[in-house]
Amino acid sequence: MRKTEKAQHLYRCLEQTYPDATCGLNYQNSWQLLVATILSAQCTDKRVNLVTVGLFAAFPGPAAMATAGREQLEELIHSTGFFRNKAKNLLLCARQISNLHQGKVPGKLEELVALAGVGRKTANVVLGNAFQIPGMVVDTHVKRLANRFGWSKSENPLQIEKDLVGLLPTALWTQAGHLLIAHGRACCKAPTPVCSQCSIVDLCPRIGVQRSR
């Protein structure tokens, strides 16, 4: 099979293994997902979900957060780590959305990445899950698995994103991120994968190389 066919076959196998794979962050709208994704940097989804309950109760939208006190915001998000920088970005992001986008989270990649604290990963999370616009999320799990599967040889997230969108149909991009993250958390872990528990081990190029030695 060609590389694209192999990638799509592996995708279908992951889909069967993780039929319920979805975004692990709790949100009710695009604003909440944007905030939660910013907070998820260097933090678990579980921790973010605990924090955002109180955060969204205090600041339900961009307008409310735009006028928040820095210290109050830092206290609310403290346990997510890097809370000072995250608070700074959230305040500026809320003000940008309020002043430049009429209080609504923009639905275009170029407008999202122009917001404070928002890179391509965060933008693609929001586009794919809140706006149903296909986006290929490249986080630490996706990066690791893309390399192990032979889907990309790069360490650069932007290049990995380009490699993956070239292998998978547009309609699969968003779900591909969910599946790769689910598999990365379940058994294809860093630094050592738990291959004995892997449902797709026979399809893994990494294992094939080891067996041929």
Number of C-alpha atoms within 10 A of each C-alpha: 7 6 11 15 12 15 20 16 14 16 19 14 16 19 17 12 16 16 10 11 18 16 19 15 17 17 19 8 14 18 22 23 23 24 26 23 24 23 28 20 17 11 15 13 19 12 15 23 18 14 18 22 13 13 20 17 9 15 17 13 19 26 19 15 22 20 12 17 11 15 10 13 21 19 13 17 22 15 15 20 15 15 17 16 11 23 25 15 19 26 22 18 24 26 21 21 23 19 14 12 12 12 16 17 25 21 17 14 17 12 14 23 17 14 20 19 23 20 15 21 20 25 26 26 25 31 25 20 18 19 15 13 18 19 27 27 31 25 17 14 20 25 23 20 20 22 16 16 17 14 20 20 14 15 12 11 17 13 14 22 23 12 16 21 16 12 17 17 12 13 12 15 21 22 21 25 24 23 25 26 26 22 22 20 13 14 16 22 16 13 7 8 14 14 15 8 11 15 14 14 15 11 15 16 15 14 14 12 9 8 8 6 5
